[in-house]
Amino acid sequence: MPASATFIGAPLGLGTQMYSNALRKLPLTRHPWEHLLGMGLGAIFTNQLVKWDAQLQVDLDNMLEKAKAANERRYFVDGED
């Protein structure tokens, strides 16, 4: 999954930088180092987004498990199952 996030984020960063230059009516490849920086930031952003989503899913599963256990304690007495 990290490789696909990197391959999505790099063109996203590149496209953002080229779009920024196009809006300002500058040459699209005005400063090539800015394109590299944009590609790097885009890759980092998408990788962090994937990590955040995975952590969010783990946290949600933990909260749902705690809520299920609390509901079982509330509605079922230990000896009456």
N, C-alpha and C positions, 0 to 999 in steps of 0.2 A: 503493500500500500504506500509506503513512503516514496518509492520510485515514481509511481503514477502521480502522486501529489506534486512532486518536484517537476515532472514533465508538464503538468498543467499550470503550475505557478510561474515557471520561467517565462512562457509566452504571455501570460497574463501581465507580468511586470513589464515585459518588452512592449506589449501593446499599449499599456498605460503611458509609458514614456513617449512612444511615437504619437499617441493621441494628444498628449499634452503639447508636444511640439507642433502638431498640425493645428490645434486650436489657436496657438500663438502665432501661426503663419511663419514658422521657422523651418529651416530644412529638417527633414525627418531624422537624419543622422547627424545632427549638429554636434553633439558631444558624445562620442561612442562610449566613454566610460559611464555616462549616465544610464545607457542601455544595459550595461553589465550590472550596474548597481540595482536598477529596476528588476532585472531578471533574478538577481540574488534575493532581493527583498520579497519578490513574488513567490519564490520557492520557499523561503522561510515562512512566509505568511500561510501558505497552504499546508505546509507540514505541521505548523502549530495548530491550525484549524482542525486537522485530522486528529492530532493528539488530544485537543480539547474535547472533540466530539466523543472519542473513546472514553475519556475520563468522565464526561457527562453521563454516558450510558452506564458506567459502573456505579456512579453515585445514584442514578435513578433506580437501578436494580436494588441497591442497598436500601434505599428509602421505601421502595415497594415491599421488600421483604420485611422490614420493620413494621410497616403499616399492617401487613397481613398477620404478623405475629401478634400485634396489639389487638386486632379485631378478633383473633381466635381466643386470646386471653379474656377479652371482654364478653364474648357471647358463649363460650364453651367453658364449663367448669371442668377441672381436670378429671374428676371421677365420673362424669356423666356423658362421655363421648359415646 
